């Protein structure tokens, strides 16, 4: 028997309550709002964003330029995520910033599912996370 049963119980309760829930499939209502890509961005690049409207339109910053697209089927089953063709501005940036932008747009186009984990949006391709965002809170 542990010498400090109350401490053991408190730690067990804390660990259990800190366990994060498993990712949940995201539907359009979960996606609506502005999301910011997590991780580092190269010097000269803007942090890529994803702003989802109630009608399924999507836009944001892709690293250097602004882009826009739309969900192919905004009423698809929860977890389904496919965007249509993407258009955007055509400014040039540093080589690293342009590489980030190209990688971001390719991953966005390849994503086939969307999951919410805590307050993060995970875009996945074949079960692997290709983009991870955190929700931008209105100020």
N, C-alpha and C positions, 0 to 999 in steps of 0.2 A: 504494500500500500504506500503511495507517495506520502512524503512528509508534509506536503503543502497541498492538500486536496483542493482548497478554494482557488489557489493560484493555477493549478492544473485545469480546473474547470473554466476559469476566466480565460486562460490562453486558448483552450479548445474552442470556446465560444467565439473569441476574437478571430481565430483562424477560419472558422466556419463562416462567420459573417463577412470576412474579407474576401472569401473566394468569389471570383467574378462569375456571373452567370454565363452560360455558353452563348455564342453568337446566335442571333435570331435573324431569320430572313426579313429583309426590309421591303416594305411596299412603298407606294408613292407618298403616302402621308408621312412615313418615317424619313423619306429623303428630302422633303421640302425644306428649304433653308439654304444657308451658305456653309460650306465645308472648306477647310484649309488642309492641304497636304502636310503630313507630318514629315519630319526629317530635315536634313540640311539642304540648303540650296547654294549653288555657286555664286560667287561675287558677280554682281551685274544682273542677276536674275530676280524676278519677283516670285514669291511663294505661289505655286499653282493653287487655284481655287475651283470649286464646283458649286454653282448656285442652281438649285433645282426649283422650278416654279410648279404651281399646282396643276398646270395643264401638261406637264412633262417636258417643257422646254428647259434646256440646260445652257449655262454660259459661265464664263469666268476668265481668269487669267491662266495662261498655260506656261508661264515662265518668262516670256518676253512679250507675247502678243495676247490679245483677247480672242476668245473662241466662242462659238455657239453651235449647238446641236440640239437634238431632242431624243427622248426615249422612243424607241421604235414602237413600243406598245405600253403606254402609261398605265393601262388597266391590267397588265399581265399579273400572273400569280406572284405573291410575295416571294422575294428572293431573286426573281428574274430581273436581269439588267442588260439591256442592249441599246446602244445609241445608233442613230442614223449618221449620215454624212456630216462632217464637221467643216465649218467655215471659220475664217478668222482674219484678223489684220495681218499685214506682212512686213513688220518691222524687223530689222536685223539686230542681233545682240552679240555678246561675246560667244566664242565657240562653245564654252562650257554651258552658258545659258541656253543656247540653241540646242545643244545635246539634251539638256534637261527637258526642254519643250517637246522635242521630237519623241523622247522616251515617254513622257507623260501622255501625249496624244495617242501614241501607239497603244499604251496600256489601257487608256480609256476606251479606245475602239475595240480592244480585245476582250474586255471584261464581259462576263456572261452571268454574273450573279452579284448581289449586294447583300451584305449582312451588317447588322448593328451589334457591336460589342461594347458594352458600357456606353460611353458617349462618343464612340468612334464608328466611322463608316468604313467597311472593308469591301473593296471591289475585287472580285476574284475571277480568275480564268481557270477552268478545269479544277476547281477546288483550291488553287493556290492564290494567296493574296498578291495582287499586282499593284494596288494603290491603297493607302491607308490615310484617312482624313480624320480631323477632329472638328466638331461643330463650332462655328463662330457664333458667339452669343451677341445679340443685339445690344448696343450700348446706349 
